[in-house]
Amino acid sequence: MEKSKIIEIFRKLSKKGYYEILLFVDEKKQVHYSEVLDYVNENKLARSDATVTGALKALTALGLLQRSVSQEGPIRTTYTLSKKGKELTRHLTDMQNI
């Protein structure tokens, strides 16, 4: 991975709630948007739904999350960690245990 991409990832993860969302998805393996919203609100990680949406979009754009939308009713958006997201959370968790 190139240096500029690593810097971009760390800048995003340093924003309030981004790292916590990533760990939440890792813990649950698969989450719906509403579950992430509830988690963020319960832990006071964001002030608005738009902030949560922005965090999920940014983590997806970085390739750390995968987003899927069900085509059957009711339409639900589901997030899982990508391969890159799994590797990153594993390394960051290892660093926490040093």
C-alpha positions as CSV (number, residue, x, y, z in Angstrom):
1,M,0.0,0.0,0.0
2,E,1.3,3.4,-0.9
3,K,2.3,5.9,1.8
4,S,-0.4,8.5,0.8
5,K,-3.1,5.9,1.1
6,I,-1.9,4.9,4.6
7,I,-1.9,8.5,5.7
8,E,-5.4,9.0,4.3
9,I,-6.7,5.9,6.3
10,F,-5.2,7.1,9.5
11,R,-6.6,10.6,9.0
12,K,-10.1,9.2,8.6
13,L,-9.7,6.8,11.5
14,S,-8.7,9.7,13.8
15,K,-12.1,11.4,13.3
16,K,-14.5,10.9,16.2
17,G,-16.4,7.6,15.8
18,Y,-14.7,6.2,12.7
19,Y,-12.4,3.8,14.5
20,E,-15.2,2.8,16.9
21,I,-17.6,2.1,14.0
22,L,-14.9,-0.1,12.3
23,L,-14.5,-2.1,15.5
24,F,-18.3,-2.4,16.0
25,V,-18.6,-3.9,12.5
26,D,-15.7,-6.2,13.2
27,E,-17.3,-7.4,16.4
28,K,-20.8,-8.0,14.9
29,K,-19.4,-9.3,11.5
30,Q,-22.5,-7.9,9.7
31,V,-24.6,-4.9,10.6
32,H,-27.5,-2.9,9.3
33,Y,-27.3,0.8,9.0
34,S,-29.8,1.2,11.9
35,E,-27.6,-0.9,14.2
36,V,-24.6,1.4,13.5
37,L,-26.8,4.4,14.1
38,D,-28.1,3.0,17.4
39,Y,-24.5,2.2,18.5
40,V,-23.2,5.6,17.6
41,N,-26.1,7.4,19.3
42,E,-25.8,5.2,22.5
43,N,-22.1,6.0,22.7
44,K,-22.4,9.7,21.8
45,L,-20.0,9.3,18.9
46,A,-21.8,11.7,16.5
47,R,-24.2,14.5,16.7
48,S,-26.3,13.6,13.6
49,D,-27.4,10.8,11.3
50,A,-25.6,12.6,8.5
51,T,-22.3,12.3,10.4
52,V,-22.8,8.5,10.7
53,T,-23.7,8.3,7.0
54,G,-20.6,10.2,6.1
55,A,-18.4,8.0,8.3
56,L,-19.8,4.8,6.6
57,K,-19.3,6.3,3.2
58,A,-15.7,7.3,4.0
59,L,-14.9,3.8,5.4
60,T,-16.5,2.2,2.4
61,A,-14.6,4.5,0.0
62,L,-11.3,3.6,1.7
63,G,-12.1,0.0,1.0
64,L,-12.4,-0.9,4.7
65,L,-16.1,-1.7,4.6
66,Q,-18.3,-3.4,2.1
67,R,-21.8,-2.2,1.6
68,S,-24.7,-4.2,0.2
69,V,-28.3,-3.2,-0.3
70,S,-31.1,-5.8,-0.2
71,Q,-33.3,-5.7,-3.3
72,E,-36.3,-7.1,-1.5
73,G,-38.6,-5.2,0.8
74,P,-37.9,-3.8,3.2
75,I,-34.8,-2.4,1.6
76,R,-31.9,-2.7,4.1
77,T,-28.3,-1.6,3.9
78,T,-25.8,-4.0,5.4
79,Y,-22.1,-3.4,6.1
80,T,-19.3,-5.9,6.6
81,L,-15.6,-5.6,6.9
82,S,-13.7,-6.0,3.6
83,K,-10.5,-8.1,3.5
84,K,-8.5,-4.9,3.9
85,G,-10.7,-3.8,6.9
86,K,-10.2,-7.2,8.6
87,E,-6.4,-6.9,8.2
88,L,-6.3,-3.4,9.5
89,T,-8.5,-4.0,12.5
90,R,-6.4,-7.1,13.4
91,H,-3.2,-5.0,13.2
92,L,-4.7,-2.1,15.2
93,T,-6.0,-4.5,17.9
94,D,-2.6,-6.1,18.1
95,M,-1.1,-2.6,18.6
96,Q,-3.6,-1.9,21.5
97,N,-2.3,-5.1,23.2
98,I,1.3,-4.0,23.2
